[in-house]
């Protein structure tokens, strides 16, 4: 459940792809993730990102350079101080910042990140996972949504074999 938001609420009605990547990821997925972000930007597709891991931050960076819609999901309450790139995207009416938390939650934690990730997966029509560390939080989340038959895709690299073998489609 979204508790607070800022920006274009209409983006929630669009088809959305949630992007996840574990904090520690193999080099094999880095360039693939950047290329995927650039393709989403070219295609004008709406992405939901948590902007948490370095790869997620890099993907948001690439997406903010485009004109496509973007939903940024926070693992804390809304902050009134925004980076200039986010302000510009808000002015362009192509950004929505959402959070399942009130303003009293000022710092992200593992617990709040897990809740944010659940919200992203719930809202998404499709999930793209660049990499999920074995037995990590992202992998547990993805396995749950695979069981619920949510469409999940990943890159065809040896490190993602477990996801692919569990039903994730190859990008």
Secondary structure, DSSP 8 states (H G I E B T S, - for coil): ---EEEE-GGGGGS-EEEEEE-SS--GGGHHHHHHHHHHHHHHT-EEEE---SHHHHHHHHHHHTSSS-EEEEESS---S---HHHHHHHHTT-EEEEESS-TT--S--HHHHHHHHHHHHHH-SEEEEEE--TTSHHHHHHHHHHHTT-EEEE--SGGGHHHHHTT-EE-
